[in-house]
């Protein structure tokens, strides 16, 4: 499988994970949801590392894996808390700005990536496409209702935007720290990352006032399940980052907000707006440009 296909598959897995976790975070505290997803992902990573035993990691590989996992833990914790505080149509694309921009800038300036002109055009197109695709419905035409809706949304955005930006920084760290891990290190660095993500979130849950440690079974089971999908997404991106330029792989993987939008349209039967339609079309165009040989 090509690097582009691996990155897009990772985006699909990330998108499904965040869609399910976002729904759960509307019923129970988002930080606890994040903890359960990371625990589920850690269990899968340990089992996979025991079964697929190729490679031998160096201490530096495990350290890079742990750093990536710390970024992942912070990213999901802040994202799921932002989802419970602010509108998903704003906090998800806002978090994605950092997740895309930082890896791309560092890949171009430090790593020395040189995408093709088509790749540059795809990168430039991807950011507004993600934002538009994840945009919510327009305000009501009624003036008073529109004013109340805007005021309420602005207030909620103020509570969720800071968390969304921190989430984006965490996801950027997750992407960047995977690149230095060679493929012949095996899966133990990924496992170290999953364990580190749990270690980052657990003290937060324990110290936070009013945040439960336990979830109802109907919330715990799907949270654990999508956590395993999240680990698969990280492993897919890790391989993609070695088969494709980091800047390109990061942008393709960061198209994951498009997936929750599509799932909301299909599963929740939400209506697509003209902004969302334009964003989805832009995302398809960005993918086409980024995958041109």
N, C-alpha and C positions, 0 to 999 in steps of 0.2 A: 504494500500500500504506500502511495506517495506521501510526502510530508504534508502537502495541502489536504489530502483526504483525511489523514490522521488528525490534523488540527481541526478540521470541520467536524469530525466525529467527536472530538473532545468538546467542541462548542455545543453540540447537541446534548451530550451527557451533562455538561455544566448547566445548560438551560433547563433540562428536565429536573435536575437536582434543585435548582433555585426556585423553580415554579412550585414544586411540591412543598419545599421548605417554607416558601413565602406564604402559601395557604395555611400551613401549620402555625406560622408565626402570628397569624391573625387571631388564633384561638388561645395560644399559650405563649409564654415569654420567648422571644426570639433567641436569646442567649442560650437558653436551655435546649431549644431545637438545634442550635449550632453544635452544642456539646454532644448530643445524641448522634447527629450526622457524622461527626468526626470519630466517635467511638465505633460506629458501624464501619466507617472507612478504614479504621485501624485494624479491626478484626479481619477484614478482607485482605488488607495489605500483608498482614502477618501470615495468613494462610497461603497467599500467592507466593510469598518469598520462600516459604518452606517447601512448596511444590516445585516452583521453577527456580532451580538452584544454580543457574549459570552465573559466572562472574564472581569477583571477589572485591568488595568495596574497600577503599582506603579510608583512614580516619577523616580525611578532608571531604571525601564523598558523603560520608554520614553527616558531617557538619553542614555541608551545603543542603543536604536533604532536610535536616532539622530546621535550618533557616527558612527554607521554602515552606515547611509545615507551619512554622510560626506565623509567616505571612498569611498562609491559608486560614489558620485559626482566627487571626485578627480580622481577616477579610470577611469570613462568613459570620462571625459574631457581630461585627458592626453592620453588615448588610442586613441580616435578619432583624436586628434591633431597629434599623432604619425603616425596614418594611413595615414594622408594627407601629412606627411613629409618623411616617410620612407616606405620601402617595407612591405606589409602586411605579407608576408611569414616570416619575421624576427621579426617585432615589436609585432605581436600577441603572438607567443610562448614566446618571451622574457618577455612580461608582465605577462605571465602565470607562469613563474618561481617563481616570488615573491608571486603570488597569491596562489601557491601550497606550496612552501617551508616554508614560515613563519607560516601559520596555522598548518602545520604538525609538525614542530619543537616545537612550543609552546604547541600543543596538547600532544606531547610525553613527553616534559620536565616539563610542568607546570600543565596541566590538568590531566596528568597521564594515557592517553590512552595507551592501550596495544593491538595493532592489533595482529591477529594470524600470524603465519609464512607466510601463503598465502597472508594476507593483506600487510605485509611488502614487500613481493616480488612484489605485485601489485603496491605499492607506488613507489618502486625503478624503476619499468619498465615504469610507467606512464610518467615521465618527458622526457626521450629521445623519447618516442613514440609521445608525443605532439609535440616536436620540429621537428621530422622527418615528421609527418603528415602535419604540416603547412609549410614545406619547399617549396620554389618555384622551377621552372624549372631550369635545369642546364644551364650553360653558353653556348653560341654558340661555335661550334668547331673552327671557324675562329679565329686565334690568335689575330689580331688587334681588331676585334669586341669584342672578349672576354676580352681583356684588357680594352677597353673603357667601356664595361658593368660593369666589376668589379670595375673600378674607380668610375663610376657613382653610383653604388650600395653602395660602401663604403662611399661616400659622403652623400648619402641619409640616410644611416644607422646612421652616426654620428649625423645627425639632429633628428632622430627619436628614437634612443636607450635610451637616457636619459628620454624622455617622457614615453617610454614603461616601464622602470624600476619603475618610479614613479607611473604609472598606476597599476603595479603589487602590489606595497605597498598599494595603496588605496583599491584594491580588497581584499587583505589579511585582512585589517582592517574591511572591510565590512563583511567578513565571520566570523572573530573572535568575533566581537561585537554582533552578533546575538545569539551566544551560551548562554550567561547569561540570555536571555529573556525567561521566562517560557512560555509554551504554553497556560496556563490559563490567560495570560495577554491580550489575544485577539489581534486584528489587529491594534490597535492604535499605538503601538511601530513601526510597519512597516510603518504606515502613517507618523509618526514623522520622520522616516528615509528618506522617499521620499521627505518630505518638506525640510529637512536639505540638501539633495543633490541639490535641486534647490537653496537654500540659499548660498551654496558654489560656484555654477557655475555662478549665475546671476551677482555678482560684477565683476567677471572675464570678462564676455561678455561686460559689461558696460564700463570697464576700458581699454579693449584691443583696440588698434588702428586698424581701418580697419575691425573690426569684426562686421557684421550687427546683429541687434537685431531681425529683421524679416527675415523669409525664404519665398521663393515662395511656393505657395500652393502645388505644386507637390512634394516639399521636406518636407514641414511642416507636411502634413497629414501622410505620412509613418513614420516620426520621432515620432510623437505623438502616433501612433498605436503601434510601436515596444516598446515604453516606457512602455505601459501597460503590454506587455509580459515580460519586464524586472522586473516589480513589482511582477508578478506571479512567476517568477523564484526565486526571493529573498524569497518570502513566502514559496515556496516549499523547498528551502534549509534550512530555519529556522526550519521547521518541521523535515526535514531529520537529522539535527544536533542533534535533541533530540531523534531520533529513532536509530541512528547509531553513532559510534565513530566519533568525530570531524575530526580526521585525515583522516578517510576513506571517510566521506561525502565530505570533502574539495577536496580531490583528484578526486572523481567521478564528482563533480560539475565543477571542473577545467578542465575537459576533453572537455569543450565547443569549443576550437579551432578546434577540429575534425569536428564539424558541418559545419562551413563555408567552410572547404575544400570539404566536400561532396556536399554541395550546389553549390560550384563553379564548381564541376565536372558535376552535374546534370543540374543546371539552366544555368550557363554560358558556359557549354560544354568545360571547360578547360581539358587538358589532364593530367592524373595522371603520376607522375614520379616514378621511382623505390624507391626513398627515401620516397615519400608520401605513396606508397603502403606498405613499411615496417613499417612506422609509424602507418598507419591505422590497420595493423595486430597486432602491438604491443599494440595499444589502446584496441583492442578487447580482447587481452590476459590479459591486466591489469584489465579490467572490470571483466573478468571471475575470476581472482584471488581475487579481492576485494569483490566479491559477494559470495565467498565460505563460507558457514556457519561455 
